[in-house]
């Protein structure tokens, strides 16, 4: 399918949306600054209620913004009607017309918003259906289709309009886990093929990590970080992002700094002078963060080794999640699936300094993990 479209750089300038909930102000989106580049796949992610859908609905024109501007390729569209915005939205509930065939569902938007001839519409419906591999289903009604097929029809309805921007609001959350993984890849491939600016809303950090060119993380209406998935994973700007991105979540331990030592209720961790020197003076309460996959098994006598009691062991196959008690808190350790550890064991663990994160009392990251990317081994022809 040939896709004719204009550029599509979308800019949000201090976008704010305040709802009036029976006399109480609810700040759903708080001065959000965000630029989505032309052709980019940007995932807007965050916990329930953080303002993702409201942001998307403001961009689509379904919600009137309180303050701030929305620009598409420099054109101010803040007050434009939805149909003047050249955007197509795909929702979680596919909202297909039940009495119409797949063919009519896909072509309906074109029929009412363009002056294309019947033949031109038929051609576009058929090439869109081919692209989505639903051409066999064109004469069926929605109730005869599986959830995945219905979602493809909903995508078809958006694609056929050749918009400048796709807006997707949790489009896969009604599908079972296996289909969701498959559709995730398909949507990514389609988006790459069509190269259309896409904003994809989800609360699922795995979806965000795997699909986004970049991800924007929201909490309580405020933007926490925008970056590539790996930037957000390795270099979270704050504790919220550190805990939200990555699964299982990062472990956090409250410590008090004493010179080069971090003193926790159950252990002491000695920092190298180099790291200690880089910490701002006056930061006494520090949270030590370490991802489950970065904790190493150690000998009790090793430097900085921490003694733990294993409470639960969850084998996943490739890896095993081991829940350990340090003081009165449970932490997660991810070990190789072939490592034999049982509930009730006492094990020592270590937190390699290059992998630890440190956060100040306000949650800002003072130190992140040091990452050196490796090139793959040379491939022989
Ligand atoms: P979810 O993943 O649960 O859909 P979300 O991140 O998309 O969450 P929004 O639906 O954008 O969050 O809601 C953001 C905040 O705005 C929430 O506190 C919500 O209760 C509030 N809100 C949303 N719509 C309205 C409305 N029409 N009137 C009043 N408050 C609203």
Boltz pocket constraint, residues with backbone or C-beta under 6 A from the ligand:
constraints:
  - pocket:
      binder: B
      contacts: [[A, 19], [A, 20], [A, 21], [A, 26], [A, 27], [A, 28], [A, 46], [A, 47], [A, 48], [A, 49], [A, 50], [A, 51], [A, 52], [A, 53], [A, 54], [A, 55], [A, 203]]
      max_distance: 6.0
